C-alpha cells in the first residue's frame, strides 16, 4: 500500500485489515512566515484533515481536522 509519504509498512496494513479499522490523514496546508524587523515573531501554520473508522461506531466514518499555529522568534525557532 502507498501513501503520500511513501510505502506503508506491511505489518500496519495487515493490522488494519484484521481490525477492520482505517486511519487516513492529509496535510492541507503548511506555511511559514518569518519574523520581520517590524514584528518580533513569525509563525508556522499547518492544517490537516483526517478520516477514520472504529469498531465502536460500526458503519460510520469519522472526520476531523487539526489546526496548529506555532510562534517563531527571529531565528526561525519556537520560543
Order of alpha helices (4+ residues) and beta strands (2+ residues): beta-beta-alpha-beta-beta-beta
